[in-house]
Amino acid sequence: MGPFIQRTKGAGMLVFSMVVALVAGERSVQADVAWVYNVNDAGVAVDGFDVVGYFDGVAERGLRTHAVEVDGISYWFATAERRGRFLEDPERYRPACGGWDAVMCGVDPATAGFAPSRWEPTPTAFRIRDGRLVLLSERDEWNTVAAFDRAADPDALLERADAFWRDRLGRATAMGSPPAGMNRRARLELADWTPLLGTWRCEGWVQGPDGADRTIGTADWIFGFGYDGYVIEDHWRPHENPGSSGPAFRIYDPLNDEWGMVFMPSSGPSTAWWRMTGRWVDGEMRLEYQAQGGVVRGRVRFHAIRDRTFRWVSTRSTDAGETWVEGFQRAECARTGPAGAG
C-alpha cells in the first residue's frame, strides 16, 4: 500500500542456513522446530498413527499408553513391542519430509505448474521406498499415491522432496519459532515480514510541482497476520485524511517467488486499488504497483528497516510509465507498538 495517497534480508530479515541434515536415512530433529513437522496441535506425529506399523505393512493408530516423545514430537504405537523397536532406532522409522505428503514436497514446478508445499497426507496412504516411510494422500480431489506409483523416476521425486524439506527445516531452524500470529502451516516466507510486524507512527511528505517536499500529515500503520495466520495484513490509518485509510493484503507466490499484494482505500473505487508485486532484495521490500487501469504506476521501497524505524518511498508515473517522478512520496516510520498491537 502507499502512504499518504492524496487523499534476505537486512536488519531483522531471516538469514537461512542449512544447519539441519536431512538426507535419506539420516535426519535430525530439533525440539524447537517440532512445529514445522506434520504434528497436530498436541505435538503428535502423523495424527497418532503408528510409524513402525507402516513397516509391518499396516496403517493403524497408536495408543497414548504406548507413546514416546523424541525431540519434542510425540509418537504413538499400537503395541509396546513397536514402541521398543522405535526407541532402538528412531531415525529408521521417522517418515520422509517431516511426515508431509512426499509427492507434494517433491513436485517439479516446471511440469506441475505449482510449487512444492507441506501438504497434509492421508495417514492410511503410504509406501516404503528403500527403507524409508513415504506418506501420501488418497483423496477424491487429489491422489498422490497414484502419482507416486506412476512416477517415471520416484528417486528423483524424493530427491526434490528432500531438498524442499531441507529448505523448510533450515528456515524453521533460523526462526526458532513462528512469529506470534503466523499459522505454523503457512508458507514460511511470511516470516520475512517479521521486522515490520507491529504498529508504527509515520510522517509523510509529497513532492510538490516545484519539486520541493511538503508535509502531508501523520498516520498509524499496523502490520500483522490475517486469515488465520496465512497472509500478511496491514492497515493504513492516516490522521488528517481518514478517507484514504484501508487494508492491504500480502500473499506469497512460491511458484514465481514473489509477493502479490493489493491495497484498497476504504473510500475509493476499485480503480483506485493498488495492485502490487514485489520481492525482498538486500533487506528491502521492492515492489511495483498499478492503479486506474495501469495509467498510474509506482515503484515502492520499504528500506532502512531497523528494530524501531523504517523508511518508505514511492516513485510515480501518471502516464502509464512514460515519465516518472522520483521520490514522489516518502514516509519516515517509528515503532509505537509490538507485533500484534493496535
N, C-alpha and C positions, 0 to 999 in steps of 0.2 A: 504494500500500500504506500501511498505517498503523502508525507506530511504536508499540511497546510495547503491543500488544494484550495483554490480560491473559492473557494469557499473560502584440514585440513588445516591446520587452521591456526590463526594467531592465538591471542590470549583466550584461553578457555576452550578453544576448538580441540577436539579429541585427536591425540596422536596415536594411531593404531599400530601396534607391534604384534607380531605373531609370537606371542610368548607361550602359547599352549600347543604342544604337539598333538596332531590328530591325523594319524595315518593308519592304514589297515593293520589291525592287531595291536596298535599302541595308542591309547587315548588317556588323557589326563584331565580330571575334573577338579575344579577348584570350588570350594563351598560358596564363595562369594559370587559365583556366576551360575549357580544352580538354576536361577530363574530363566536363563536363556535356553535351557533344555526343555524337552517335552515333559513337563511335570504339571500336575494340577495345582490348584491353589493351596493344597496342603503339602506340596512338595513331593508327591508320589509319582513315580515314573510310569509312563505308559498306561495311565488310567488304572493302575493297580494290577495289570496283567503280569503273569509270571514270566520273566525274561529267560529263565532256564528251561521252562516248559516248551518254549519255542524250539529249542534244540532237541527236544524229545518228540517233536512233530505235533504238538498240541498248543492251542492258544486258549488259555483259561486264566481267570482271575486268581490272584493270590489272596492270602488271608492276612489281616492285620497281625494275627498272632504269630505269623512267620515272617515278619517284616525285619529288614535290616537297613540302616542308614549308612551310606558311604558318600563322603564329600558333600553333605548337605542334601542328598537325594535319597528318598525312601523307596526301597524295592520290596514288593510283596511277593510271597511264594506260596504255592498251593500245598507244599509239604515241607517238613523240616529237612528232609534229605536234599531237596533242591536248594534250600537256603544254605545248607552246608557246602554244596558244590559251588555256589556263587561266591561264598566267602573264601574258598580256596583260590579262586582266580576271577575276581570281578571283571577284569578287562576283557576276558573271553566272552562274557555274556552281555555286556552293555551293548545296546543297539547302535548301529551306524548313525551318523548325523545327529547325534543327541536325541535320538528317538523320534525325529521328524520323518515325514514321508521322503524316502531317499530319491524317488524319481523327481519329485518337485524340487528337491535340493539340487538335483543334477541336470535339470533341463538345459538344453542348448538354446539360448535366446535366438540365435540365427535361424533355427529351424522351427522352434516352438512359437515364436512371436511374443513371448513373455519371459520374465526374468525368474531365476531361482527364488524360492521362498521357503520359510519354515511353515510347512503345511501339516495340519493335524492328520495323522494316519488313522486307518481303521484298525483297532488293536487285533482283530482276528485275521487281518491280511498281512502276510509276511512271506519271506523267502530266506533260506540260509544259503549264503553265497561265499564260498571259500572260507568257511568257518565264521562268517560274520552274520549277525542278525540284521536283516534289512526289512524295515517296516514300510508298508504301502497303504494305499487307500482302495476301497472297494465300495463305491457309491454309485447310484444310478447316473448322476451327472458327471462323475469322474472316476475312472477305474485305472489306477496306476499299476495294479497287478498285471493287467493285460499289457500295458505299455512296457513294463519291465520284462515280461516274458517274450515279447516280440522285438525287444531292442536288438539292433544289429550288433552292438558292442556294449554289453552290460558293464564290462570292466571300465570302459571309457566313461560311461554314465556315472559309475560310482567314483571315479577319479574326480569328475567335475563336482559331484556332490560333496566329496571330502574337501575340495578346495573352497567351496562355498561355506561349508561348516567351519573350516579353519578361520575364514574371514569373520564369520559371525562370532565365533568364540574369542578371536582376537579383539574385536570391538567391545564385546561384553567385558573382557578382562580389563581393557583400558578404562571402561566406565566404572567397573566395580559393582555398581547397582544402577538400575534405570533412574533417570530423574523423576522426582515426585510428579505424578500425574501422567507419566507416559506408560501406556499399556506394554507389559513385558513381551507381548506377542507382536507388537508393532514393528515396522521397519526400524532397525537400529539407527539408521541415518537421522531419524528425528532428533536424536540426542545431539546432533551437530548444532542445534539451536540453543543448547543449554546456556551459553553465555548471555543470551538475550532474554531468557525467561525472567519474568518479574514485572514490576511496574516502574515506569520511567517518566520523569518530567522533562519535556522537550521545549526548547525555544527555537523558533523558526524564522528564516529570512527568505525573501523572494527578490529576484533581480528586477529592478525597475527598467523602464525604457531607456534611461540614461546609463544603464549598466551598473548602477550602484545598488547595493543591498538595502532593503528596508525591512524592519522588523514587522512580522505579521502575527505575533502572539505566541501563546504557550498552549501546550496540550499534554494530556496523560496518554501514555502508550503502554498497553498491558499485553504481555506475551505469556501464553500458556499452552496447554494441550486441550484439544477438543475431541468430540466424537469418541468418547470412551478411551481417550489417550492415543488415538491413531493418526491424528493430524495436528499441525501447529495452528493455533487460532490466536489472532491478536486483535485488539480493539483500539481504534484511534479516537480519542475524545478531546477535540480542541475546545478551549475555554471561550475564546472570543467568537467563534463561528460554529456552534454545535450542530448546525445543519449539515456540515461536511463530515460528521463523525460516521463511523461504520466499522464493520468487521472485515478481516482478511483471513483467508484460509490457505494454508501452505501444505502441499502434499508431495511427497517424494515419488518420482517416477523412476523405478530401478532399471527399466529397460533402456532408457535414454540417459540415465544418471544425471537427472536434472530435477528441479523443483517446479511444479506447476502451481500458480498462485492466482488469486483473484481478490481485489479489494472492491467493496460495494458501499459507496457513500449512501447513508441512510435516506437522504432527501433527493437523490439523483436518479434518473432513469438508467436502464441497463446500458445505454450507450456511454454512460459516464463511468462504468466499471473499468477498473484497471485489470487487464488480463496479462499475466506475467509468467515468464520462465526465468530460472536463474540457477546458479551454481555457487558453491563455496570455492573460492580461489584465493590462496595465500592469506587465509584468515579473514577474508571479506566475503560477504554475500553480494554477488554481482548479478543484476537481473535487467531484463528489458521488459517494457510494458507497452500496451496499446490501448487506446480508448477512441470513442467516436468513429468506429469502423476503421481504425488504423490511421486516421488523419492525425491524431495526437499520438506521439510516440515518446518514449522516455528510456533513459538508461540510469539505473539506480545503483548506488553502492551503500551497504552498511559497512563501515570501516572504522579503524582505530578503536576496535572493540576491547574494552577493558572491563574489570570487575564492576566498576561503578560508573562508567561513561561509555558512550559510543557516539559516532557521527553518522549522519545520513546526508547524501547529496544526490540530486537529480539533474540530469541534462535532458532538455526537452526539445522536441520538434513539433510544430503545429502545421507542417505541410507534408506529412507522410514521409518524413526523413530527408527531404531535400536540403533543409538547413537546420542547424542545431544551435541552441543557446546553452553554452557550457555553464554548469553550476547554477541553473535557473532557480532551483530551490535547495535549501540546506537546513539541517537541524542539528543542534547540539543537545544530547540527551544525558541526563544524570539519574542514576538509580534512586528510587524512593521506597521501593519495597521488594522483598524477595520473590522468588518464583512462586506463583500461585496467589500472590497478593492482589487486592483490588477487586 
